[in-house]
Amino acid sequence: MEQWEVKKDLLQITSEYTKIKRNDGEFVQDYCIRFNVVYNAILDDLRPTRRSALLNFPDGFDPDMAYQLRERDPTTLEEM
């Protein structure tokens, strides 16, 4: 599988991570999976901390949903 996997450069992955948004009509679970795939594609030594990811994750939703996610004050992405 690795030999056929599409390789992305670090700049492309980082840009995708900072701009990731939930698509119109996309299920929340699908967005969560997509967010985690992009987050985990970043090299370990350059990957933002889990706490930083927790701050970035809600930004992918509309403002009302992002507010509700932040109001809960979760401690982990899984909890959010």
N, C-alpha and C positions, 0 to 999 in steps of 0.2 A: 504494500500500500504506500509506503513512504516514497518509493521511486516514482509513483504516478501522482503523488500529492502536488497540488499547485503551491509553489513556493512564493511567498511574498517577502519583500524586503522590510527591514525594520522600520524605516520611515513610513511606509505604506500602512503597516500594522498599527503603529503609534497614531497616525492620523485617523485611521478608522476608529480606534479606541476613543479618541477625544471627541469625535463627531457622531458616535453611534446614537441612533434614535429609533424608537419604536415606529414601525411603518403603519400606515392607515390600515385598519382591519387585521393587523397582526395579533395573534393571541399573545397574552402576557408570557405564557410559558415558552413560546417560540422566541420572544425577545430575550428572555432570561438565558436560554440556551445560546443564542447568538452572541449575547454580551459575554458569557463565560468563554466561548470559543475564541473570541477576539482577545479577551483578557489573558487567557492561558497561552495564546500564541506569542505574546511578548516574552522576550528572553528573561530568564529568572533574575539576572542581575540588574535588569532595566525595568522590570515589571513594577508598577505602583503597588504600594502596600495594600493589604486587604481593606484596611480602614479608608485609604484613599479611594479604592474602588467602591466602597460603600457610599462615599460622598458623590461619586460620579454617576453611579447606577440610576438614581431617580431622574437625572437630567434627560434621560432618554424618553421620558413620558411627558404627557401634556402637563402644564403647570398645576392643575388641580390634583392629579394623581401623584405628582412629585411631592406636593405639599403633604398629602396624606401619608405617603411613605416616610417622609422625614418626621412627621408628628409622632409616629410610633416610637421613634428613637431606638431602632434595633441595634444590636451589637455586632451582628454578622450579616453577610449578604443572604445567607440561607434563611435567616429569620425575617429579613425584609421581604 
